[in-house]
Amino acid sequence: MEEKINADLKGADYDKKLIWKTNEGFKVKPYFRQEHLDNLDFLEVLPGEFPYVRSDRKRDNSWLIRQDIIVDDIKSANKKSYWIF
């Protein structure tokens, strides 16, 4: 697979073109294969079991990820722009 990718890049640097870094400094490849998972022993861990990669809750995982926005005046709210382009 790596050989094909390098051929398609036509000499461009693989690390600079395809691998990106998270804010925490982790390097993320553009793909992952089964052999990348073979030695990860925490994949069979259930919620509530160490190392808590699937939460420490055994029950009631009804998480809400959202932000409530209360608007009194729809027209003025629509005029506000929170996105920076």
C-alpha positions as CSV (number, residue, x, y, z in Angstrom):
1,M,0.0,0.0,0.0
2,E,2.8,2.5,0.9
3,E,4.5,1.8,-2.4
4,K,1.3,2.7,-4.4
5,I,0.8,5.9,-2.3
6,N,4.4,7.0,-2.9
7,A,4.1,6.3,-6.6
8,D,0.9,8.4,-6.7
9,L,2.6,11.2,-4.9
10,K,5.2,11.4,-7.7
11,G,8.0,12.4,-5.4
12,A,6.1,14.6,-3.0
13,D,6.9,14.1,0.7
14,Y,4.4,11.6,2.2
15,D,4.6,13.1,5.7
16,K,4.0,16.6,4.5
17,K,1.2,15.8,2.0
18,L,-0.8,13.2,3.8
19,I,0.0,13.1,7.5
20,W,-1.6,15.8,9.7
21,K,-0.9,16.6,13.3
22,T,-3.6,17.1,16.0
23,N,-3.3,19.9,18.5
24,E,-2.0,17.4,21.0
25,G,0.8,16.5,18.6
26,F,-0.4,13.1,17.4
27,K,0.4,12.2,13.8
28,V,-2.7,10.9,12.0
29,K,-2.2,8.8,8.8
30,P,-4.8,9.0,6.0
31,Y,-5.7,5.4,6.5
32,F,-5.5,2.5,9.0
33,R,-5.4,-1.2,8.4
34,Q,-6.1,-4.3,10.5
35,E,-2.4,-4.7,11.4
36,H,-2.5,-1.4,13.1
37,L,-5.1,-2.8,15.5
38,D,-3.6,-6.2,16.2
39,N,-1.5,-5.3,19.3
40,L,-4.1,-3.0,20.9
41,D,-5.3,-4.9,23.9
42,F,-7.9,-2.4,25.0
43,L,-10.2,-2.9,22.0
44,E,-12.3,-5.6,23.8
45,V,-12.7,-3.4,27.0
46,L,-16.3,-2.8,28.0
47,P,-17.7,0.5,29.4
48,G,-16.7,0.8,33.1
49,E,-13.5,-1.3,32.7
50,F,-10.0,0.1,32.9
51,P,-8.5,1.9,30.9
52,Y,-11.9,3.6,30.4
53,V,-11.6,4.1,26.6
54,R,-15.4,3.6,26.4
55,S,-16.3,5.8,29.4
56,D,-16.5,4.9,33.0
57,R,-20.2,4.7,33.0
58,K,-21.9,1.3,33.0
59,R,-25.4,2.7,32.8
60,D,-27.2,5.8,31.5
61,N,-24.9,6.9,28.7
62,S,-27.5,9.4,27.5
63,W,-25.1,12.2,27.0
64,L,-26.2,15.4,25.4
65,I,-23.6,17.3,23.4
66,R,-25.2,20.6,22.5
67,Q,-25.6,24.2,23.3
68,D,-29.0,25.8,23.8
69,I,-29.3,29.2,22.3
70,I,-32.3,31.4,23.3
71,V,-33.3,34.0,20.8
72,D,-35.8,36.8,21.4
73,D,-35.4,38.5,18.1
74,I,-35.0,36.2,15.1
75,K,-34.1,39.0,12.6
76,S,-31.2,40.4,14.8
77,A,-30.0,36.9,15.6
78,N,-29.8,36.0,11.9
79,K,-27.7,39.2,11.2
80,K,-25.0,38.1,13.7
81,S,-22.2,36.1,12.3
82,Y,-20.1,33.9,14.6
83,W,-18.2,32.2,11.8
84,I,-14.9,33.7,10.6
85,F,-14.1,32.9,7.0
